[in-house]
């Protein structure tokens, strides 16, 4: 066997036996955990839009939202487009924290 045959067999074997190695992030349509987290994220965003927020509060919420989406994408990338139960729990805890923060902003504004 010459060097060309060895290299070509390694390349072909690698492509056949490791197709996931070359695959990029896959989007799984209608994944229930992803859909649930995205619905909560959108509801929280709509709630923040309805409220009369200061520029600073709005900027902080936008920055947190961007960080949240980036973390969600990283979690999905790590699990081939899926969110695990642990990922879903962590994301939901972050959404709960954001919801509490918006509620505190509302309470603070009402007390003025």
mmCIF file of the C-alpha atoms, coordinates in Angstrom:
data_MODEL
# 
_entry.id   MODEL 
# 
loop_
_atom_site.group_PDB 
_atom_site.id 
_atom_site.type_symbol 
_atom_site.label_atom_id 
_atom_site.label_alt_id 
_atom_site.label_comp_id 
_atom_site.label_asym_id 
_atom_site.label_entity_id 
_atom_site.label_seq_id 
_atom_site.pdbx_PDB_ins_code 
_atom_site.Cartn_x 
_atom_site.Cartn_y 
_atom_site.Cartn_z 
_atom_site.occupancy 
_atom_site.B_iso_or_equiv 
_atom_site.pdbx_formal_charge 
_atom_site.auth_seq_id 
_atom_site.auth_comp_id 
_atom_site.auth_asym_id 
_atom_site.auth_atom_id 
_atom_site.pdbx_PDB_model_num 
ATOM 1   C CA . UNK A 1 1   ? 0.000   0.000  0.000  1.00 0.00 ? 1   UNK A CA 1 
ATOM 2   C CA . UNK A 1 2   ? 1.443   3.347  -0.995 1.00 0.00 ? 2   UNK A CA 1 
ATOM 3   C CA . UNK A 1 3   ? 1.057   6.616  0.905  1.00 0.00 ? 3   UNK A CA 1 
ATOM 4   C CA . UNK A 1 4   ? -1.774  7.890  -1.328 1.00 0.00 ? 4   UNK A CA 1 
ATOM 5   C CA . UNK A 1 5   ? -3.867  4.789  -0.624 1.00 0.00 ? 5   UNK A CA 1 
ATOM 6   C CA . UNK A 1 6   ? -3.283  5.081  3.130  1.00 0.00 ? 6   UNK A CA 1 
ATOM 7   C CA . UNK A 1 7   ? -4.225  8.761  3.203  1.00 0.00 ? 7   UNK A CA 1 
ATOM 8   C CA . UNK A 1 8   ? -7.305  8.270  1.032  1.00 0.00 ? 8   UNK A CA 1 
ATOM 9   C CA . UNK A 1 9   ? -8.508  5.336  3.150  1.00 0.00 ? 9   UNK A CA 1 
ATOM 10  C CA . UNK A 1 10  ? -8.057  7.406  6.324  1.00 0.00 ? 10  UNK A CA 1 
ATOM 11  C CA . UNK A 1 11  ? -9.986  10.298 4.811  1.00 0.00 ? 11  UNK A CA 1 
ATOM 12  C CA . UNK A 1 12  ? -12.794 8.088  3.532  1.00 0.00 ? 12  UNK A CA 1 
ATOM 13  C CA . UNK A 1 13  ? -12.931 6.175  6.812  1.00 0.00 ? 13  UNK A CA 1 
ATOM 14  C CA . UNK A 1 14  ? -13.032 9.406  8.776  1.00 0.00 ? 14  UNK A CA 1 
ATOM 15  C CA . UNK A 1 15  ? -15.876 10.783 6.687  1.00 0.00 ? 15  UNK A CA 1 
ATOM 16  C CA . UNK A 1 16  ? -17.891 7.577  6.885  1.00 0.00 ? 16  UNK A CA 1 
ATOM 17  C CA . UNK A 1 17  ? -17.392 6.890  10.567 1.00 0.00 ? 17  UNK A CA 1 
ATOM 18  C CA . UNK A 1 18  ? -17.422 10.434 11.940 1.00 0.00 ? 18  UNK A CA 1 
ATOM 19  C CA . UNK A 1 19  ? -20.019 12.421 10.025 1.00 0.00 ? 19  UNK A CA 1 
ATOM 20  C CA . UNK A 1 20  ? -20.838 14.457 13.139 1.00 0.00 ? 20  UNK A CA 1 
ATOM 21  C CA . UNK A 1 21  ? -17.299 15.778 13.265 1.00 0.00 ? 21  UNK A CA 1 
ATOM 22  C CA . UNK A 1 22  ? -17.906 17.873 10.165 1.00 0.00 ? 22  UNK A CA 1 
ATOM 23  C CA . UNK A 1 23  ? -21.501 18.828 10.943 1.00 0.00 ? 23  UNK A CA 1 
ATOM 24  C CA . UNK A 1 24  ? -22.230 22.279 12.222 1.00 0.00 ? 24  UNK A CA 1 
ATOM 25  C CA . UNK A 1 25  ? -24.835 23.245 14.794 1.00 0.00 ? 25  UNK A CA 1 
ATOM 26  C CA . UNK A 1 26  ? -28.101 21.563 13.855 1.00 0.00 ? 26  UNK A CA 1 
ATOM 27  C CA . UNK A 1 27  ? -31.435 23.229 14.503 1.00 0.00 ? 27  UNK A CA 1 
ATOM 28  C CA . UNK A 1 28  ? -34.023 20.750 15.635 1.00 0.00 ? 28  UNK A CA 1 
ATOM 29  C CA . UNK A 1 29  ? -37.453 22.066 14.619 1.00 0.00 ? 29  UNK A CA 1 
ATOM 30  C CA . UNK A 1 30  ? -40.204 21.897 17.213 1.00 0.00 ? 30  UNK A CA 1 
ATOM 31  C CA . UNK A 1 31  ? -38.005 20.605 20.015 1.00 0.00 ? 31  UNK A CA 1 
ATOM 32  C CA . UNK A 1 32  ? -40.281 20.823 23.097 1.00 0.00 ? 32  UNK A CA 1 
ATOM 33  C CA . UNK A 1 33  ? -37.674 22.105 25.579 1.00 0.00 ? 33  UNK A CA 1 
ATOM 34  C CA . UNK A 1 34  ? -36.373 24.709 23.138 1.00 0.00 ? 34  UNK A CA 1 
ATOM 35  C CA . UNK A 1 35  ? -39.916 25.833 22.326 1.00 0.00 ? 35  UNK A CA 1 
ATOM 36  C CA . UNK A 1 36  ? -40.823 26.143 26.019 1.00 0.00 ? 36  UNK A CA 1 
ATOM 37  C CA . UNK A 1 37  ? -37.741 28.220 26.842 1.00 0.00 ? 37  UNK A CA 1 
ATOM 38  C CA . UNK A 1 38  ? -38.235 30.423 23.778 1.00 0.00 ? 38  UNK A CA 1 
ATOM 39  C CA . UNK A 1 39  ? -41.912 31.060 24.661 1.00 0.00 ? 39  UNK A CA 1 
ATOM 40  C CA . UNK A 1 40  ? -40.918 32.144 28.178 1.00 0.00 ? 40  UNK A CA 1 
ATOM 41  C CA . UNK A 1 41  ? -38.112 34.324 26.790 1.00 0.00 ? 41  UNK A CA 1 
ATOM 42  C CA . UNK A 1 42  ? -40.529 36.016 24.358 1.00 0.00 ? 42  UNK A CA 1 
ATOM 43  C CA . UNK A 1 43  ? -43.150 36.590 27.077 1.00 0.00 ? 43  UNK A CA 1 
ATOM 44  C CA . UNK A 1 44  ? -40.500 38.180 29.277 1.00 0.00 ? 44  UNK A CA 1 
ATOM 45  C CA . UNK A 1 45  ? -39.389 40.403 26.393 1.00 0.00 ? 45  UNK A CA 1 
ATOM 46  C CA . UNK A 1 46  ? -42.977 41.466 25.727 1.00 0.00 ? 46  UNK A CA 1 
ATOM 47  C CA . UNK A 1 47  ? -43.458 42.275 29.401 1.00 0.00 ? 47  UNK A CA 1 
ATOM 48  C CA . UNK A 1 48  ? -40.328 44.426 29.385 1.00 0.00 ? 48  UNK A CA 1 
ATOM 49  C CA . UNK A 1 49  ? -41.532 46.252 26.241 1.00 0.00 ? 49  UNK A CA 1 
ATOM 50  C CA . UNK A 1 50  ? -44.889 47.061 27.816 1.00 0.00 ? 50  UNK A CA 1 
ATOM 51  C CA . UNK A 1 51  ? -43.295 48.582 30.909 1.00 0.00 ? 51  UNK A CA 1 
ATOM 52  C CA . UNK A 1 52  ? -42.078 52.144 30.981 1.00 0.00 ? 52  UNK A CA 1 
ATOM 53  C CA . UNK A 1 53  ? -38.372 51.496 31.596 1.00 0.00 ? 53  UNK A CA 1 
ATOM 54  C CA . UNK A 1 54  ? -35.561 53.979 31.850 1.00 0.00 ? 54  UNK A CA 1 
ATOM 55  C CA . UNK A 1 55  ? -32.784 53.839 29.269 1.00 0.00 ? 55  UNK A CA 1 
ATOM 56  C CA . UNK A 1 56  ? -30.459 52.205 31.777 1.00 0.00 ? 56  UNK A CA 1 
ATOM 57  C CA . UNK A 1 57  ? -32.986 49.543 32.749 1.00 0.00 ? 57  UNK A CA 1 
ATOM 58  C CA . UNK A 1 58  ? -33.791 48.843 29.112 1.00 0.00 ? 58  UNK A CA 1 
ATOM 59  C CA . UNK A 1 59  ? -30.105 48.576 28.177 1.00 0.00 ? 59  UNK A CA 1 
ATOM 60  C CA . UNK A 1 60  ? -29.425 46.218 31.089 1.00 0.00 ? 60  UNK A CA 1 
ATOM 61  C CA . UNK A 1 61  ? -32.342 43.953 30.131 1.00 0.00 ? 61  UNK A CA 1 
ATOM 62  C CA . UNK A 1 62  ? -31.253 43.878 26.487 1.00 0.00 ? 62  UNK A CA 1 
ATOM 63  C CA . UNK A 1 63  ? -27.715 42.944 27.483 1.00 0.00 ? 63  UNK A CA 1 
ATOM 64  C CA . UNK A 1 64  ? -29.005 40.181 29.759 1.00 0.00 ? 64  UNK A CA 1 
ATOM 65  C CA . UNK A 1 65  ? -31.270 38.932 26.957 1.00 0.00 ? 65  UNK A CA 1 
ATOM 66  C CA . UNK A 1 66  ? -28.379 38.760 24.529 1.00 0.00 ? 66  UNK A CA 1 
ATOM 67  C CA . UNK A 1 67  ? -26.268 36.849 27.052 1.00 0.00 ? 67  UNK A CA 1 
ATOM 68  C CA . UNK A 1 68  ? -29.183 34.479 27.665 1.00 0.00 ? 68  UNK A CA 1 
ATOM 69  C CA . UNK A 1 69  ? -29.625 33.704 23.955 1.00 0.00 ? 69  UNK A CA 1 
ATOM 70  C CA . UNK A 1 70  ? -25.880 33.195 23.527 1.00 0.00 ? 70  UNK A CA 1 
ATOM 71  C CA . UNK A 1 71  ? -25.827 30.745 26.435 1.00 0.00 ? 71  UNK A CA 1 
ATOM 72  C CA . UNK A 1 72  ? -28.838 28.903 25.024 1.00 0.00 ? 72  UNK A CA 1 
ATOM 73  C CA . UNK A 1 73  ? -27.107 28.597 21.643 1.00 0.00 ? 73  UNK A CA 1 
ATOM 74  C CA . UNK A 1 74  ? -23.958 27.281 23.306 1.00 0.00 ? 74  UNK A CA 1 
ATOM 75  C CA . UNK A 1 75  ? -25.946 24.693 25.256 1.00 0.00 ? 75  UNK A CA 1 
ATOM 76  C CA . UNK A 1 76  ? -27.724 23.576 22.086 1.00 0.00 ? 76  UNK A CA 1 
ATOM 77  C CA . UNK A 1 77  ? -24.463 23.413 20.164 1.00 0.00 ? 77  UNK A CA 1 
ATOM 78  C CA . UNK A 1 78  ? -22.973 21.181 22.856 1.00 0.00 ? 78  UNK A CA 1 
ATOM 79  C CA . UNK A 1 79  ? -25.894 18.742 22.547 1.00 0.00 ? 79  UNK A CA 1 
ATOM 80  C CA . UNK A 1 80  ? -26.391 18.697 18.756 1.00 0.00 ? 80  UNK A CA 1 
ATOM 81  C CA . UNK A 1 81  ? -29.342 21.095 18.711 1.00 0.00 ? 81  UNK A CA 1 
ATOM 82  C CA . UNK A 1 82  ? -31.078 19.783 21.818 1.00 0.00 ? 82  UNK A CA 1 
ATOM 83  C CA . UNK A 1 83  ? -31.543 21.217 25.277 1.00 0.00 ? 83  UNK A CA 1 
ATOM 84  C CA . UNK A 1 84  ? -31.098 18.741 28.080 1.00 0.00 ? 84  UNK A CA 1 
ATOM 85  C CA . UNK A 1 85  ? -33.293 18.792 31.178 1.00 0.00 ? 85  UNK A CA 1 
ATOM 86  C CA . UNK A 1 86  ? -30.404 20.375 33.104 1.00 0.00 ? 86  UNK A CA 1 
ATOM 87  C CA . UNK A 1 87  ? -30.007 23.049 30.400 1.00 0.00 ? 87  UNK A CA 1 
ATOM 88  C CA . UNK A 1 88  ? -33.730 23.778 30.499 1.00 0.00 ? 88  UNK A CA 1 
ATOM 89  C CA . UNK A 1 89  ? -33.664 24.067 34.282 1.00 0.00 ? 89  UNK A CA 1 
ATOM 90  C CA . UNK A 1 90  ? -30.709 26.476 34.217 1.00 0.00 ? 90  UNK A CA 1 
ATOM 91  C CA . UNK A 1 91  ? -32.311 28.635 31.514 1.00 0.00 ? 91  UNK A CA 1 
ATOM 92  C CA . UNK A 1 92  ? -35.649 28.705 33.333 1.00 0.00 ? 92  UNK A CA 1 
ATOM 93  C CA . UNK A 1 93  ? -33.908 29.827 36.521 1.00 0.00 ? 93  UNK A CA 1 
ATOM 94  C CA . UNK A 1 94  ? -32.334 32.688 34.589 1.00 0.00 ? 94  UNK A CA 1 
ATOM 95  C CA . UNK A 1 95  ? -35.718 33.637 33.133 1.00 0.00 ? 95  UNK A CA 1 
ATOM 96  C CA . UNK A 1 96  ? -37.248 33.569 36.622 1.00 0.00 ? 96  UNK A CA 1 
ATOM 97  C CA . UNK A 1 97  ? -34.511 35.889 37.835 1.00 0.00 ? 97  UNK A CA 1 
ATOM 98  C CA . UNK A 1 98  ? -35.201 38.279 34.949 1.00 0.00 ? 98  UNK A CA 1 
ATOM 99  C CA . UNK A 1 99  ? -38.917 38.214 35.705 1.00 0.00 ? 99  UNK A CA 1 
ATOM 100 C CA . UNK A 1 100 ? -38.271 39.063 39.359 1.00 0.00 ? 100 UNK A CA 1 
ATOM 101 C CA . UNK A 1 101 ? -35.999 41.911 38.300 1.00 0.00 ? 101 UNK A CA 1 
ATOM 102 C CA . UNK A 1 102 ? -38.703 43.386 36.049 1.00 0.00 ? 102 UNK A CA 1 
ATOM 103 C CA . UNK A 1 103 ? -41.240 43.058 38.882 1.00 0.00 ? 103 UNK A CA 1 
ATOM 104 C CA . UNK A 1 104 ? -38.871 44.877 41.249 1.00 0.00 ? 104 UNK A CA 1 
ATOM 105 C CA . UNK A 1 105 ? -38.464 47.657 38.686 1.00 0.00 ? 105 UNK A CA 1 
ATOM 106 C CA . UNK A 1 106 ? -42.253 47.978 38.513 1.00 0.00 ? 106 UNK A CA 1 
ATOM 107 C CA . UNK A 1 107 ? -42.562 48.086 42.303 1.00 0.00 ? 107 UNK A CA 1 
ATOM 108 C CA . UNK A 1 108 ? -39.817 50.688 42.536 1.00 0.00 ? 108 UNK A CA 1 
ATOM 109 C CA . UNK A 1 109 ? -41.528 52.864 39.931 1.00 0.00 ? 109 UNK A CA 1 
ATOM 110 C CA . UNK A 1 110 ? -44.912 52.550 41.684 1.00 0.00 ? 110 UNK A CA 1 
ATOM 111 C CA . UNK A 1 111 ? -43.403 53.690 44.999 1.00 0.00 ? 111 UNK A CA 1 
ATOM 112 C CA . UNK A 1 112 ? -42.101 56.933 43.499 1.00 0.00 ? 112 UNK A CA 1 
# 
